[in-house]
Amino acid sequence: MGKALIIGAGGVASVAVHKCCQNSDVFEEICIASRTKAKCDALKEKLDGGKTRITTAKVDANNVEELVALINKEKPDVVLNLALPYQDLTIMDACLATKTNYVDTANYEPEDTAKFEYKWQWAYREKFEKAGITALLGSGFDPGVTGVFSAYAQKHYFDEIETLDILDCNAGDHGYPFATNFNPEINIREVTAKGSYFENGKVVETEPMAIKRVYNFPEIGPMDMYLLHHEEIESLALNLKGIKRIRFFMTFSQKYLNHLYCLQDVGMTSIVPIEYEGKMIVPLQFLKAVLPDPASLGPRTKGKTNIGCIFTGKKDGKERKYYVYNVCDHEACYKEVGSQAISYTTGVPAMIGAMMLMTGKWNKKGVHNIEEFDPDPFMEALNKFGLPWQESFYPELVD
Ligand SMILES: NC(=O)c1ccc[n+]([C@@H]2O[C@H](COP(=O)([O-])OP(=O)(O)OC[C@H]3O[C@@H](n4cnc5c(N)ncnc54)[C@H](OP(=O)(O)O)[C@@H]3O)[C@@H](O)[C@H]2O)c1
């Protein structure tokens, strides 16, 4: 059917590349392009020889001219941005210049400020519409599948959704005292930021990790979880009609938090550059260099993830509750594609998002968050490509 240009060759990209190759009717051709070309070549070597034709390239995704030259050379139907959130705008600029569809999994974040919001990417709406192309924002798991779950609940089960709790549980154990499951810099910026939730039309800010709950996760059991600020809250507050409250909780073990607080207390999570032996370094980037590479956690991680959404609201005048979630097994993911479940649960929806645009199943021009599209074909694809979902109409609610 067509060709995708995948930018980035880290943990998430590796899964997306595997999944494109499993879906060669749609992805006849892919080009993997990243800063370190050797990583792209290693992926090609692993997967070459199947039906999907793979090429590789070196690109600095901070450089719009380089990106434009690459897109003009490769002529993809879609650019799948699996680099870092810092590169979202340069890649969107290059897509605009070449009139190419765009997909990502994380919203733009300036490198020097730990603040992510959609305003920078939403500012491209009119330009994308005029160019007759689509930018699909947030096609990972959260954001991503959580938005699709929300659109599905709204379409099939509710006249009005009143509350939404997004619960992200990782009960995996990699055996290291401290490691992050995806890019450590992005992950630590996210979890050390202030928490927030949406209530009655307003965003309420909390101190980091100030709100804790225990939830009994299906197939996992009781886990401590903490309220975080998360990017889909911003778009879902606009796209779920009549919504009164949205919260996002993520599980963390006490061991993880003890290490995190200690690193924070000594200044290792700071993004303010310091001088070290005559050179300016960012402590958090140095920390990333000494922590285990998330891509290396695959063979060591055991246990499951459970990520899903609990909705309350009304249907035909009656109160209704609905919980939809996916359970993913770290070891099964590793067996299938050589990655742990966090990369897997992001890489699969990234491939599906690109597929939705390439097949024309999603065809709305402009810049859109994932919940603005018809959820049904995406939900079907989740079942087909390794992230089957389960539902319950009598879930335990979070107080
Ligand atoms: N929505 C979700 O559910 C979700 C969940 C997890 C992660 N994510 C997002 O997924 C993305 C990828 O995460 P990951 O864990 O795969 O990260 P990763 O392992 O650190 O991979 C990032 C890749 O981007 C490349 N890159 C960085 N800067 C670049 C530049 N200027 N030009 C070209 N390539 C560049 C890196 O190249 P090098 O190899 O040279 O470093 C690396 O290959 C991130 O944006 C993350 O926030 C989303």
The ligand as a MOL file (V3000), in Angstrom:
LIG
                    3D

  0  0  0     0  0            999 V3000
M  V30 BEGIN CTAB
M  V30 COUNTS 48 52 0 0 0
M  V30 BEGIN ATOM
M  V30 1 N 2.4380 7.9450 24.4350 0
M  V30 2 C 3.0740 7.0190 25.1150 0
M  V30 3 O 2.4250 6.1100 25.6410 0
M  V30 4 C 4.5680 6.9980 25.2230 0
M  V30 5 C 5.1810 6.0770 26.0820 0
M  V30 6 C 6.5700 5.9970 26.1000 0
M  V30 7 C 7.3190 6.8510 25.2930 0
M  V30 8 N 6.6910 7.7710 24.4870 0 CHG=1
M  V30 9 C 7.4650 8.6750 23.6070 0
M  V30 10 O 8.0810 7.8970 22.5930 0
M  V30 11 C 9.2320 8.5820 22.1090 0
M  V30 12 C 10.4060 7.6180 22.0010 0
M  V30 13 O 10.6930 7.0940 23.2860 0
M  V30 14 P 11.8480 5.9790 23.4580 0
M  V30 15 O 11.6740 5.3960 24.8080 0
M  V30 16 O 11.9050 5.1060 22.2650 0 CHG=-1
M  V30 17 O 13.1430 6.9190 23.4910 0
M  V30 18 P 14.6440 6.5060 23.1340 0
M  V30 19 O 14.8450 5.0400 23.3390 0
M  V30 20 O 15.5120 7.4770 23.8630 0
M  V30 21 O 14.7180 6.7710 21.5590 0
M  V30 22 C 14.7080 8.0620 21.0170 0
M  V30 23 C 15.3300 7.9680 19.6310 0
M  V30 24 O 15.2780 9.2760 19.0520 0
M  V30 25 C 16.5460 9.5570 18.5110 0
M  V30 26 N 16.7940 10.9960 18.5140 0
M  V30 27 C 16.9250 11.8250 19.5830 0
M  V30 28 N 17.2180 13.0690 19.1670 0
M  V30 29 C 17.2750 13.0210 17.8080 0
M  V30 30 C 17.5580 13.9780 16.8040 0
M  V30 31 N 17.8290 15.2530 17.0990 0
M  V30 32 N 17.5450 13.5750 15.5200 0
M  V30 33 C 17.2730 12.2840 15.1860 0
M  V30 34 N 17.0100 11.3350 16.0990 0
M  V30 35 C 17.0120 11.7020 17.3930 0
M  V30 36 C 17.5020 8.8600 19.4290 0
M  V30 37 O 18.7440 8.7570 18.7720 0
M  V30 38 P 20.0900 8.2190 19.5100 0
M  V30 39 O 19.9750 6.7650 19.3570 0
M  V30 40 O 21.1880 8.8290 18.7540 0
M  V30 41 O 19.9960 8.6860 20.9450 0
M  V30 42 C 16.7860 7.5380 19.6600 0
M  V30 43 O 17.0140 6.6340 18.6180 0
M  V30 44 C 9.4680 9.7430 23.0950 0
M  V30 45 O 8.9570 10.9170 22.5190 0
M  V30 46 C 8.6270 9.3570 24.2960 0
M  V30 47 O 8.1840 10.4980 25.0150 0
M  V30 48 C 5.3320 7.8350 24.4200 0
M  V30 END ATOM
M  V30 BEGIN BOND
M  V30 1 1 1 2
M  V30 2 2 2 3
M  V30 3 1 2 4
M  V30 4 1 4 5
M  V30 5 2 4 48
M  V30 6 2 5 6
M  V30 7 1 6 7
M  V30 8 2 7 8
M  V30 9 1 8 9
M  V30 10 1 8 48
M  V30 11 1 9 10
M  V30 12 1 9 46
M  V30 13 1 10 11
M  V30 14 1 11 12
M  V30 15 1 11 44
M  V30 16 1 12 13
M  V30 17 1 13 14
M  V30 18 2 14 15
M  V30 19 1 14 16
M  V30 20 1 14 17
M  V30 21 1 17 18
M  V30 22 2 18 19
M  V30 23 1 18 20
M  V30 24 1 18 21
M  V30 25 1 21 22
M  V30 26 1 22 23
M  V30 27 1 23 24
M  V30 28 1 23 42
M  V30 29 1 24 25
M  V30 30 1 25 26
M  V30 31 1 25 36
M  V30 32 1 26 27
M  V30 33 1 26 35
M  V30 34 2 27 28
M  V30 35 1 28 29
M  V30 36 1 29 30
M  V30 37 2 29 35
M  V30 38 1 30 31
M  V30 39 2 30 32
M  V30 40 1 32 33
M  V30 41 2 33 34
M  V30 42 1 34 35
M  V30 43 1 36 37
M  V30 44 1 36 42
M  V30 45 1 37 38
M  V30 46 2 38 39
M  V30 47 1 38 40
M  V30 48 1 38 41
M  V30 49 1 42 43
M  V30 50 1 44 45
M  V30 51 1 44 46
M  V30 52 1 46 47
M  V30 END BOND
M  V30 END CTAB
M  END
